[in-house]
Amino acid sequence: MATTRARIEELAKQLAALSPEDRLSVLAEVGRRGPRAAHESQKTAAWQRLHGLEGVVTLGGDALEDCAHLYDG
């Protein structure tokens, strides 16, 4: 899984490749969605709740990176 920095750099490259009009359209859409739109699906939960769900789902990805995101906000 790419780090947040790598993902931002890739998005910036893609944005730079667009025409000025398309770039403005993308930025307007991002602004319309609001600053929290990208993080709405990232909720926190108490350890007791998570522990009770052990074995129910497989999240995949990098467990250490996922834990860092949980505790760092």
C-alpha positions in Angstrom: 0.0 0.0 0.0 1.4 3.4 -1.0 2.1 5.9 1.7 0.1 9.0 1.9 3.0 11.1 0.7 3.5 8.8 -2.4 -0.2 9.0 -3.1 -0.2 12.8 -2.9 2.8 13.0 -5.2 1.2 10.8 -7.8 -2.1 12.8 -7.6 0.0 16.0 -8.0 1.6 14.6 -11.1 -1.7 13.7 -12.6 -3.1 17.1 -11.8 -0.2 18.8 -13.4 -0.7 16.9 -16.6 -4.3 18.2 -17.0 -5.2 21.3 -18.9 -5.7 24.5 -16.8 -9.5 24.2 -17.2 -9.6 20.5 -16.1 -7.3 21.3 -13.2 -9.7 23.9 -12.0 -12.6 21.5 -12.4 -10.9 18.9 -10.3 -10.0 21.4 -7.6 -13.6 22.7 -7.5 -14.9 19.2 -7.1 -12.5 18.6 -4.2 -13.6 21.8 -2.6 -17.2 20.9 -3.1 -16.8 17.6 -1.3 -15.3 19.4 1.7 -12.0 18.7 3.6 -13.4 15.8 5.6 -14.9 13.9 2.6 -11.9 11.8 2.1 -11.8 10.7 5.8 -15.5 10.1 6.4 -15.0 6.3 6.2 -12.1 6.4 8.7 -13.8 6.1 12.1 -12.2 5.2 15.4 -13.4 2.6 17.8 -12.6 1.5 21.4 -10.2 -1.4 21.7 -12.8 -3.4 23.5 -15.2 -3.1 20.5 -12.4 -4.1 18.1 -11.3 -7.0 20.2 -14.8 -8.4 20.1 -14.7 -8.3 16.3 -11.6 -10.4 16.1 -11.7 -12.8 13.2 -14.8 -11.2 11.7 -13.1 -9.2 8.9 -9.9 -9.2 7.1 -8.6 -5.7 6.4 -5.5 -6.5 4.5 -2.8 -3.9 3.9 -0.1 -2.9 6.3 -1.2 -3.5 9.9 1.5 -1.3 11.4 0.7 1.6 9.1 -3.0 1.1 9.8 -2.4 1.2 13.6 -0.3 4.3 13.2 -3.2 6.0 11.4 -5.6 5.0 14.1 -3.5 6.5 16.9 -2.1 9.5 15.1 -5.5 10.6 13.8 
